[in-house]
Amino acid sequence: MTVPSFAHGDRLTRRDLEAITDERHRYELVDGTLLVSPSPRPLHQRVVARVLAALTAVCPADCEVLPAPVDVVLDEFTVMIPDVVVGRRETFTERALVGVPVLAVEVVSPSSRYIDRHLKPARLAAAGCPFYWVIEPNEPTLSCFRLDGTEYVLDAEATGEEIVRLEVPYRIDLSPADLVSSY
């Protein structure tokens, strides 16, 4: 496990991020600032697995759905790791999705609430990511946003047993309660 030391105040780059070999944490860059997150909890991973399965079933052949950790490189100073990402196959390299995803999904943890609700959507909207979903597993709530100009607008939302019915980016029905249920 190696976390290199960086000079205070330096704007970090994608290359700096690639030098970190610690696999116990999630490291992301937003505008050159390093974000560190602890490993996710079982409820978080259950939601990720269910969203992954649901999206994989409706994903078109020219796209791929992958769970974290997959780097999404928006520019030299911004590398994010959505909990679930859908990207066009040609945007994936051996190391990352380079460019704008079709859909980014975040499952909110107490430590990531501000990042998932404000920082990441602002950066993804600025990059032109057409769809962004946020799942609050403790409520449970699913909020589906679509890009309208330069900002996300709420397209659909459901809480508990309610069902979100979407036509875009894919025809899919999701219930927040089903995403968190341990059956």
Secondary structure, DSSP 8 states (H G I E B T S, - for coil): -------TT----HHHHHT----SEEEEEETTEEEEEE---HHHHHHHHHHHHHHHHH--TTEEEEESS-EEEEETTEEE--SEEEEEGGGB-SSEEES--SEEEEE--GGGHHIIIIIHHHHHHHHT-SEEEEEETTTTEEEEEEEETTEEEEEEEEETT--EEE-SSS-EEE-HHHHH---
